[in-house]
Amino acid sequence: MAPFKIGYFVGSLATGSINRVLSKALIQLAPEDLEFTEIPIKDLPLYSYDYDSDFPPAARALKEAIEASDGILFVSPEYNRSIPGALKNAIDWGSRPWGSNSFARKPTGIIGASVGSIGTAVMQSSMRSVLSFLDAPQLNAPEAYIQYDAAVFGDDGEVKNEGTAKFLRHYMDEYGAFVARVLAANAPGHIGDIEPDTAKLTR
């Protein structure tokens, strides 16, 4: 079976981002049938519909990367109880121009780390509202709000606490299974397609 291509976003632009460290850990602990490519966001200008007739190269590359992915994983901090501006800007680019939403029907996962005890819970709630509007199916359970501890995570993604590693491995196993389910449901002939199988509409 060919691996699922997973595009992932790191919501922080900081060089020493703890969520980048978390992304490395998740990739190491993920099932072998998931293949990861980071979708960069730092070179995007702020979105404006003035660009809709001619997207800049960074935005075209972003949309192409999303569309080439079987699933999308968001690994992000929480800024001021919401989505970091750079990540929200990238999501806005990916959803435009109107009628060409690159996130539609892409299975998504949301996870984030914070030094605080709520571990990005409020950001994830905001993100779920946005992804629902964009018709991007979401892994709803298990939820993953990670309180970051430098003694647990090595810079290379090593997870030194077996309990934490077990939880993150379980999360990635569940995400991989979710991607497979969503892609199977999106196969041609399912309700929701432009020309659905009429036999299925009678069930």
SVG drawing of the C-alpha trace seen along z (x, -y; Angstrom):
<svg xmlns="http://www.w3.org/2000/svg" viewBox="-34 -44 52 46">
<polyline fill="none" stroke="black" stroke-width="0.4" points="0.0,0.0 1.4,-3.4 2.0,-5.8 -0.4,-8.6 1.2,-12.0 0.7,-14.3 1.4,-18.0 2.0,-19.6 2.0,-23.2 4.1,-24.5 2.2,-27.5 5.2,-29.3 7.8,-31.2 10.3,-31.1 13.6,-29.4 13.4,-27.7 9.7,-26.8 8.7,-24.1 6.0,-23.1 8.6,-22.4 10.2,-20.1 6.8,-18.5 6.4,-18.1 9.7,-16.2 8.5,-13.9 5.2,-13.2 6.9,-12.3 9.3,-9.9 6.3,-8.2 4.0,-8.1 3.0,-4.9 5.2,-3.9 2.4,-4.5 2.5,-8.2 4.9,-10.3 5.4,-13.9 6.2,-17.2 6.3,-20.6 4.2,-23.3 6.1,-26.5 4.3,-29.7 6.9,-32.3 7.2,-33.9 3.5,-34.6 2.4,-38.2 -0.7,-39.1 -3.8,-37.9 -5.9,-40.3 -8.4,-39.6 -6.4,-42.0 -4.2,-39.0 -7.0,-36.7 -6.4,-37.2 -2.7,-36.6 -1.4,-34.7 2.3,-35.4 4.7,-32.4 4.7,-31.5 0.9,-31.3 0.7,-29.2 3.3,-26.9 1.2,-26.7 -2.0,-25.7 -0.2,-23.2 1.3,-21.6 -2.1,-21.3 -3.7,-19.9 -0.9,-17.3 -1.4,-16.1 -3.7,-13.3 -4.1,-14.8 -3.1,-17.9 -1.7,-18.1 -1.5,-21.4 1.1,-21.6 0.7,-25.0 1.1,-27.2 -1.7,-29.3 -1.3,-33.1 -3.6,-35.3 -6.1,-32.4 -6.4,-31.9 -4.7,-30.9 -1.2,-32.5 -1.5,-35.2 1.0,-33.6 -0.9,-30.3 -4.4,-31.9 -2.9,-33.9 -1.8,-30.7 -5.2,-29.1 -6.8,-32.2 -4.5,-31.9 -5.2,-28.2 -8.9,-28.7 -8.9,-31.4 -9.8,-32.5 -13.5,-31.9 -14.5,-28.6 -11.0,-27.0 -10.7,-26.0 -7.7,-23.7 -8.6,-22.4 -12.0,-20.9 -12.4,-17.3 -8.8,-17.0 -8.6,-14.9 -7.0,-17.1 -5.5,-16.8 -4.8,-19.6 -2.2,-19.3 -0.1,-21.8 2.3,-22.4 2.6,-25.1 4.5,-25.7 1.2,-26.4 -1.1,-23.8 -4.0,-24.3 -1.7,-23.2 -3.3,-25.1 -6.8,-24.0 -8.4,-27.4 -6.4,-27.7 -7.6,-24.3 -11.2,-25.2 -10.8,-28.3 -9.2,-26.2 -12.0,-23.6 -14.5,-26.4 -12.4,-27.5 -11.8,-24.0 -15.5,-23.2 -16.3,-26.2 -13.6,-25.0 -15.2,-21.5 -12.1,-19.9 -12.9,-16.8 -11.2,-16.8 -9.9,-14.1 -12.0,-14.8 -10.6,-12.2 -8.2,-11.8 -7.7,-15.4 -4.0,-16.4 -3.1,-19.4 0.6,-19.0 2.2,-20.8 5.8,-21.1 8.7,-20.1 12.2,-20.5 13.3,-17.5 10.9,-15.3 11.5,-16.5 14.9,-16.5 15.6,-19.0 15.8,-16.2 12.3,-15.0 13.3,-12.3 10.7,-11.8 12.3,-10.7 9.2,-9.9 7.6,-6.6 4.1,-7.8 4.3,-10.9 5.7,-8.8 2.9,-6.3 0.2,-9.0 1.8,-10.7 2.2,-7.4 -1.5,-6.6 -2.5,-10.1 -0.6,-9.5 -2.0,-6.0 -5.5,-7.4 -4.7,-10.2 -3.4,-7.7 -6.5,-5.6 -8.7,-8.7 -7.0,-9.7 -7.7,-6.3 -11.4,-6.4 -11.9,-9.9 -10.2,-9.1 -12.3,-6.0 -15.4,-8.0 -14.3,-10.5 -14.0,-7.8 -15.9,-8.4 -19.6,-7.5 -20.2,-8.7 -22.9,-11.1 -21.5,-14.6 -19.7,-14.1 -20.6,-16.4 -22.2,-13.4 -23.1,-10.9 -23.9,-7.3 -27.8,-7.5 -28.1,-4.0 -26.6,-5.3 -29.0,-8.1 -31.9,-5.6 -30.5,-3.9"/>
</svg>
